[in-house]
Amino acid sequence: MLDIEPSWNREQLGAYADRLLLGVRPHASAGKARFQLPGEPGGYGYDIDGLEGFARTFLMAGFRLAGNKGHDPLGLAEWYAEGIATGTDPNSPERWVRLSEHGQAKVEAASTALILDMTRPWIWDKLDSTVQRNVITYLAEAVGDDTYPPINWLWFRLVVETFLRSVDGPHLMSDMKADLALHDSFLRSDGWMSDGAQRNYDHYVGWALNLYPVLWARMQGAEDLAAPRRDRDEEMLDRYLVDAVRMVGADGAPMIQGRSLIYRFAAAAPFWVGALAEVPSTPLGQLRRAGSKIVQHFHDRDVPGDDDLLTMGWYHEWRTMAQSYSGTGSPYWASKGLLGLALPEEHPVWTAPEVALPTETSDDLFTVQPAGWVISTTTADGISRIINHGTDHTLPGSTAGDSPLYGRFGYSTATAPLLDPEAWAEPLDSAVVLLDADGHATHRAGMDLLETRVEQTPGGPMGVAASRSRAHWVVPEAGQFAHGTGYVGDVTDAGTVASISLVRGSWELRLARVEAAAEVAVALRVSGWPVVGPLTEDGPEGVAEALDGSLTSRIIPVGTARLAVEQRDDASPMGSPVHIPTATFDVDPSRWVGGLIELTGQAAPVVACSVKAVTAPLGTTVTVTWPDGLKTSTFIRVTGPTTGRDTNEGDTE
C-alpha cells in the first residue's frame, strides 16, 4: 500500500482558488467585463476569449462567495458585479458577445446564470434595476433557440431559462421540458451517460451530465420541474461515483482520456457535487479526498506557473492539446473542480474522517459496460488503466478516422495518448492496425463491441473484452477542426480484424486475428503504452520495452513478430520524446497474434507467458499461463474463418 498523507482541507483549497482569482485580475478590461489573458487568440477569437475568462472565473468566485456565506475579503461580489454591468450594457465597448452572435456565448451565459442564482443575496439582489434588465435581455436570447447542439449543451439553455424564470424573465416551459427529455435520452446503465447519441464517454459524463442535474435542482426556478426527477438523478450520480472514484490515480491524477483535457482539475467536479447531494455509496471523506487530490495533483506539478495563470495544456503550456474551440480563457472551466468551496466549513464533507482512495488500498478490476471498458487499478504503482473496446466518439459502422482521445485500446492516469497531427492521421500508440507496403496504418472507428465482463479465476478477477472492427485507411480532408472526434476523408477498406483483451493487474493480453484482408494489407501491428523520456538502452531480447525512469511499457509478442520501439517528438502533453513499443506480424487469417502488454510503475522482471487460442463455430477459447504461474481458460464469443489452421500456440518468453 502507498503511504497515505492527508489531502487538502478547505482552507488550502480556498487559498489555491484565491491565487487563481487574483492571478487573472491584471488582465481585466477597464470595466472588468473581460479577462484578456496573454497568448495568441483561440479558435473563436479575442472577444470570446475575454468572455470565457470572465464567465469561467465567475464560477470559481461564486463557489467562494456561496461557501463563505457572503464573507468576501477579495471583494469578489463587487468586482464581478461591475463586470456584469459592463458586459451586458449594449452600448459598452466591452459588451459581451451576444448569444445570437456566437454559439460559445451560450456556454458562458449558463455559467453566469448559475452563479447569479447561487450568489443571489450578494450580487443579483444588489444590482440596480437597469443592470438587472440588461442581464435579462442578454440571457433571453436563449429562449426558443433550437440551435443548441444535442449534447451536454442542453444544460446551458436549461440553466439560463431556469434563472430567467426565477426573476420573472422570459422562458418557455416547452424548451425546459424538451431539454430534460434530451438529457434522459443520454442515460445508459450504471449511472453512466453518453454525451450525445454517439459513443461519447469521457469526463463530460462527470463534469457536465452528472453535475448539472444536481446543481440545477437547487436553483430557485427549478423546484417543480426537479421534484419528480431529483431522486433518480441523484441515484445516477451515486452509482456513477462508485466507478469514477476508482478511476482516480493514487497520486490524484485523473484519467487522461477524452476531449477538453485542458480543463484539468474540472475532473474533481463530480466528487464535490456528490458531496453536495450526500450520496450514500461513497463516503464523504473519500469524496473529499478525490476532489482535493485531483486539484492538488496539478498544484504539485506547478499548475499554474509563476504567472498564476492556467494555460492550454496539462502540466505546462502545450496548445496542441487544445480543441479548436479552446481559447486563452477556456482552461478556467477547471473552476468546476473547486465546487467543494461552495460547501461551507461546517458541511460534513469537511468534517468527516478522510477515507483513502480505492487505488491506495487494493487492486481492483471492473467494467463500464456502456463504454466497453475494462478498468484495472494497481496499488503498487497507484495507476488506473482503461482497456477500451467500445468507445470511439462515433457510431457503429462509422468510417471516420480514430480520435486519439477516444479510439485507442489503452488510457491511464499515468500516460497520455499521442496528440500530434500524425497521431490523428494514423494510430500508433495502444492500437491494433493493418499496414500497407508504405507503412500506413488503419483506423478502427465504428467497431462492434462484442463482450465486456469480469470473470473469477483461482488467482482473482480477470477482465475480458472483445471487439471487431472494419479496418480502414483514411486520408483526411484538408481544413478539419480538431473538436475531439476523428477526422473524415477518403476511405479505403483494409479488412476485418477481431481483437480480444484479457486483463489482470498491469497486464493486458491483447490478441488480434485478421478475419479478412485486402491484398494491400501486408502486416498487422500491435502497440503498447506511450511513455515519455529518453530511450536509454535496449530492452531484453524478444521484448519491446520503453522506460521513463518511473514507468515501464513493454510488449512481449505472441507469435513471430518484428519488434521495435517507435519514437515521436513533441507528440504528448506529458513531455518529449515519447516511446511506444510495437510488435508487427505478417498477415495470416488462420492465427491469433498479439502480445502481453504491460504498463507498470514497479520494477517488473520479464517472465514467460504461454498462450493458446482455439476458434470454433461458437467462439474462441484462450488458454493462458500467466507470468505469475496462474493458468486460465476463457471462452469469448468471437468467431471467425477457419482455414484448417485454427489454433495458435505462442510462448512470450
N, C-alpha and C positions, 0 to 999 in steps of 0.2 A: 504494500500500500504506500502511496505517496504521502509525504508529510503534509498535514493539513493546517494551514495558517488561517486566522480569521480573515474574512473578506471585508471590504469597505463597509463602514457604517454610514448612517445618513449624513453625518457631518462631513465625512470625506467625500461622499458623492456630491454633496452640495457645493463643496469647495471646488470640485472639478467643473461643475456646471457654471459657477461664478467666473472661473477662469475663462471659459469659452465665451460667456456672455460679455465680459469685459474686453476680450480679445477682438471682437468684431466692431466695437464702438468707434475706434479711429477711422473706420472705413464707412461710417454712416454718411448719408447725404445731409445737406443742411437742415432739411425738415424732418430728418430721421425716418423717412418712408422707405428707404432702401439701404441695403448694405452692399456696396460695390467692392467686392473683395478682389485682391490682386490676382493677376493671371490673365491669360487670353480668354475672351468671352466663350461661353459654352455654345452648344449646338443651337440654342434658341435665342442667343443674343444678349446684349448688355442689359436691356430693360428687364427681361425675365430673370437674369442672374440677380439683379438687385432686389426684385420682388421675392425671389426664393430666399435670399439672405435674410430679409425681414421676417417673412412668414414662418420660416423653419426655426429661427432662433426664438420667435414668439412662442412656439411650442414649449421650448425649454424655460423661458421666462414665466409662462403661465403655470407650468408644473411647480416652479419655485414659489410663486405667489400663492397658489392654492394650498400647497402643503404647509406653508408658513402662515396661513390664515391672514394674509394681507401684510404681515410684517415684511418690510421692504427696504432694507438698508442700501441696496443698489439703485433705488429709485426706478425700478423696472416698470411699474404701472405708469408713471408719468412719462417715461421715455417712449414706451410703445404706444401710449395714448396719443402722443404728439405725432408719431409716425402714422398712425391710423387716420388721424385728422388730415394730414398732408396727403397720404396716399389715396384717399377716397374723395379728395377735393378735385372735381373735374377740371378746374382752372389752374391747378398747381403744375409747375414744370416737373415735379417729381411724382405726378399722379401714377397710380398703378396701371399696368396693362389690364384692360377690361377682359372679362370672361369671354365676351364675344369677339375679342381681337386675337386671342391666342389660347389654345386649349390648356396650356400649362397653368394659366391663371386660375383654372378651375380647381386644380390641386391645392394651390396656395390659399384660395378662398376658404377651403374646408378647414385648413389649419387655423386660419384667423377666426372663423366662426366657432370652432370647437373651443378655443381659448377664451373668446369673448363670453361664451356661456360658462366656462369653468371659473373665470375670474370676475364674474358679473358685478359683485359689490365694489370692486376696486378699479375697474376700468369702464365697462359699459354704462353702469349706472351714473358715472361721473362725467361721461361725455355730454357736451351740450346738445341741444335738440337738432341743431343744424348738422353736426357731425353724425349723430345717430341716423338722420335721414339720408345722409350721403352714404353711410355704410349699408343701409338697407337697399338703396338704389344700386350700389355697386354689386351686392350679392344677388340681387333679384334677377340678374341675367341668367342665373342657373335654372330658374323656374320655367318648366316646359321645354328645356333644351334637351333634345334627344340625340345629341352628338357625343355624349359621354361614351367612351369605349366600354363594351360589356365585359369588363374585368373588375378589379378592385375599385376602379374609379366610380362605381355606383355609389360608394360611400361618400364621395366628395359632394355629389348633388344632394344626397340624403341628409348629410350633416348640415349643409348650408340651408336647405329648406326647413329643417327642424329648428335651427336657430331663428330663421325668419318667422316661423310660426309662433315662436315664443315671444317675439317682440311685435306681434300684430303686423308683420310684413307679409308680402305676397308669398304664396306657396300653393302647391297643388297636391291634394291627397292622392290623386291618381299617380303622380310622379313617385311619391313616397312608397306607395304600395307596390308599384312596379319595380322599384329598386330593391325592396325586400324580397320580392319574388325572384328577381335575378340572383340575388345572393343565395337564396335557398337552392337554386339550380346548380350551384357550385359544390354543394355538400356531398362528401364522399363518406367512407366508413372511418371509424376510429378517431373522430374529431378532425379529420383532415378535409381540406377543400382544395379544389383546383382553381387557380386564378384565371378563370375563363373556361371555355368549353374544351380547350386543348389539354394536354397532359402537362400542366404548368404547376409543378410542385417545387417550392423554393421558400425563401424567407418571407415572401408576401403572405403565405399561409398564416404565419405568426404575427408579423408586424402590421398586417392590414386586416385580413379576413377574420381572424380570431380576436383582433384588437378592437376594431370599431364597434362591433355589436355591443360590447360591454360598456364602452365609453358613451356611445350614442344613447343607450338605455337610460343613462343618468342625466341626459340633457333635459332641460325644462320642457321642451316641446315634444318630447318623445313618450311621455308616460303611458298614454292609452295604446299607442302602437306597440310599445315594447312589452307591455304587461303579459300578453299571451305567449310570447316567444322567449322571454327572458330566461326561464329555467332551461329551455332547450339550448339556447346559445351558450349559457354558462356550462352546461354539461358537455357541449362540444369542446369548449376551451379546456375544461378539466381533463377530458380524455386526450386531447392533443398534447397537453403539457406532460402527460405521462411519457410520451415518446420524446418530446422536444428536450426535456431536461437530461435525457440520456444521450443526446447528441451534442452536448457541450463538452469540449475537451477539459481535462483536469486543470489545465492552465487558464481556463476561461475562454479559450478560442472558440468562436462559432464555426459552424460548418462553412467551408469556402466553396459554395455551390450556388448557382442561380444568378440572376441579374441584380443590378443596383448594389453591388457589394461595397461601393464607396460609402454606403450609409453605415458601415461598420457596426458599431455597438447598438444600432437600432434593433439588432437581433436580441437584445435584452428585453424589448418591449413586452412580449407575451408573458414573461415571468412576472413582471410588475402588474400587468392587468389581471393575471391570475391571482396575485395577492389582493388586488382591489376587490375582486369577486370572491375572495376567500374560498377558492376551490378546495374540495375535500381530499383529493387523491395525492397531492404533492404537498409536503409540509411547508408551512410558511417560511421556516428557517432555510429550507432548501431553495425555495423560490428566490428569497433574498440573496442567497449565495450565488445562484445562477446569474441573476440580474447584475449584481455588483461585480462579480468576477469577469463578466464579459466586458464591462466598461473598464475595469482595472487592467484587463489584458492589454488593451490598447494604450492606456496611460503608461504602463510599464515598458512599452516599446516606443516611447517618445511621440505619442499622438495626443495632442497636437505638437508641432515642433516649437522652436524657440519663439516664433511669432504668435503663438497661441491661436493659430488658425487651422481648421480642418481643410485638408486638401483632397483632390481627386486621386485616390489611391487606397492602399491598405495600411501599411505601416509608414509609408512615405509617399510623396507625390509620384504617381505613375498614371498619367492620363489615358494610356492605352486601356486601362481597366474600365474606364467610364463608358456608359452607353451614350448614344447620340443625343439623348435628352438631358444629359448632365451638364451643369454649369458650375461656376465658382461658388454659388450658394447652395448647390444641391447636397453636398455632404452633410449639411446640417439637419437632414432628416434623421441623422443619428440622434437628434434630440429625443426621439421616441424612446430610446434606451434609458433615458433619465426620468421616465414616467414615475418611477418609485418616489421621486421627490414630491409628487402630488399627495402622497400619503404622509400625514403628519407624524411627528416623532412618537406619539403615543399609540400609533397603529400597531397591531400585533405583529406585522411583518418585521418591525424594527425591534420588538421586544422578545420575540420567540427565540428559543435556542437555535443556534446555527446547526444545519444538517449538511453533511458532506454531499458533494455531487456523486451521482452513480459512477462516473468514470474514476472517482477517487477511492471507491470502496470495493468494487467487484467487477470482474469481467462480465460482459453482457452480450447477448445476441438476440435480435428480434427483427421483425419485418414491419415495413409500412406498406400494407397491401395495395392501396390505391396507386402508389408511386412505383410499385415494382422494385422496392428496395429491401435488401438485407443490410442491417446495420450491426457492426461488430465493434465493441469497445474493449480496450485492454488497460488494466490499471498499471501494469508495469511501465508503460510509457504515457498513459493518460490520453491516448488518441482514440477518437471516434471516427469510424470509416463507413461510408455508404458504398455498397456494391449495387449497381443500377442496371436493371433490365426492363424498366417500364416508363422512364421519364425522358422526354425529348423536346418539350415545348412545342409539340405539333400534334397531329392526329395520326392514327394508324393508317398505313398506306401512303403517307407523305413521301415525296421525292425531294424534299428540301435537303440542304446540307445539314450536318450536325452542328449544333451550337456547342462550343467548348464548355459553356456554363451548365448544360443540361445533358448532353448526349454521351458523355464519357462513361466508362464502366465504373470508375472509382472517383470518389470525392472524400475529403477528410478534413479534420481540424488542424492538420499539420502540413498539408500540401495544397497548392493551387494549380488548377488546370492551366495549360499554356493558353495565352490570350493574344498573342501577336497575330498579325494578319495571316501568316502562313497557317496558324492553327485553325482559323476559321475556314480556310480553303481546303485543308487536308488534315484529318486527325492523325496525331502521333502518339500522345500520351494516353494511357489507360484505354486502349482500344483493341478491337479486332477488325482488321481491314484486309481487303484484297488489293493487290498491287498489279499494275500493268508493267510492261517492259521498261518504261521510263521511271518507275517507282512511284507513280501517282496513286494515292490512297483513296479508298471508297468511304462512303458515309452509310450510317445505319438508321437515320431518322425514319420514323414511320414503322419501326419494328413492332412485332407482335409479342406481347408478354405471354409466356406460356405457363409459368409457375413461379410462385414465391412462397416459401414456407420455412419453418424451423422444425427439424426432427431431432429426437433424442437419440444419442448414441451412448455406448458404455463410457465414453470419455467426455460426455457433456453434450450440449446442444450443437447442432450444425445447421448452418443456413444453406438453403437450396433455392436457386433461381435459374430460370431458363428463358430464352427469347429466340425469336427467329427474325432475321432481317433480310429484306431485299436489298442487297448491297448495290450501290450506285455511285458512279463518279459524277461530280457536279463541277461545272465550270461557271463560277459565279458571274452574274450580270454586274456590269460596272455601276457605280454610284449608289450602292445599297447602304442603308444606315444601320449601324450596329445597335439595334434595340434590345438585343439579347437572344433573338431567335436566329436559327441558322439561315445561311444565305440561299437564295434560289438562283437557278441558272439553267444552262443546257445540261441535260441529264443523259447519261449512258448507263444502261443496265450492266451489272457485273456478275450477277448470280445470286444465289440464296445461301445464307450462312446461318447455321444454328449454333447457339452458344449456351454453355452451362457453367454456372459458378457454384462451387461447394466452399463454404466459408467456415473457418474455425479460427478464432483469435485473430492474429495478424496475418494469417494465411488465407489466400483465395486460390483454390484450384480452378483455373479457367480453361475450359476445353471448348474447341470450336470444330465444326465439321462443315465443309463446303458441300452442300447438297446438289448444287448445280452451279456451273461457272461458264462465263463467256470465254471464248478462245483467247481473248487478250488478257485474261486474268492469269498471271503466271506464278503468283506467290500469295501466301497468307501470312500476315504479320500480327503477332500478339505482343502487346506492350504493357509495361508496368507503370508504377507511380513516378511522377516527376519530382526530383529533389534538387535543391539549389546548392551550388557550391562547386569548387574546382574538382575535377576528376583526378584524384591523387595517385591512384595505382590501379593496375588491372585486378579484376576480381578473381576468385578461384576458378580453376579450369572447369569448363562446362556450365558456367553460371554467368549471366549478365547482371552486373551489380553496380550501383551508384551510391555513394556516401556523401553526406554533407556535414559530418562531424557529430551530429546527434541522431540523424535518421539514416536508415539503411533501406534502399529499394532494390529488390532483386527479382529476377525471373529465372527459374530452373526449368528447362524445357521438358515437355512430354512429347517424345518423338524426335526425329532428327532435324535439327534446326541450325540456322546460321545466326549466331549471337552477336549483338552489338550494343553499345551504349551511345545513344544519339545525344548531341549537344545542341542547344538553342541559346542564343544570346538575346538579352532584352526581351524575353518572352513571358515573364512571370512577374506579378506584383510582389512576390516574395524576394526577388533579387535575381542576379545573373552571375554566371551562366546556369542553365538548367540541364540536368542529365536524365535520360529516360532509357531504362533497359528494354531491349526488344529481342524477340525470337521470331525468325522468319522461316517458313516451311514451304516446300513445294505443294502445289495444289493436288490433292488426292481425295476424291469424293468418298473413298472407302474407309477413311481413317479419321478418328478424333485426334486432334493435336492441341497443343497449348502449353501451359506451364503452371508451376506453383509460383504464384506471385505474392510477394511479401512486402509489407511496409511496417517497420518497427523502429522504435526509439531505443531498443535494448541491444546489447551485443548478442548476436544470434549466430551460432555456427551453421554452416551448410550441412544439412543432413539428408540422406537418401529418402526418396519417396517413390513408391511404385503405383502405377495406375493401369487399370484395365477397363475399357468401355465397350459394351456389347449392345448393339442396336437390334431390336426385334420389331415386329409389326406394331406392338402396342407401346413401345417406348424404349428407353436406353437405361441400362444398368451400369453404374460406375462403381467399381471396387477400388478402394484406395488403402494403401498402407502409408499412414502419415509420418512425418519426421519424428513424432514422439512415440511411434510404435502402434498407435491405435489403428485398427482395421475397420473400415466402414464399407457397406454395400448399399447403394442408394438407387432407387428406381425413379426416373424422371420421364414425364410424358413428352418425350422428344422422339419422334420417328423420322425416318429419312430413307434414302435409297439404299438398298443392299445390293452390292455388286459382286458378291462372292467372297469379299474380304470385309466382313462387317465387324471385326474386332480390332482393337488396338491395345497393345501392351507396351507400356513405356516405363522406363526407370529414370527418375530425375536425378539419380546420383551422378 
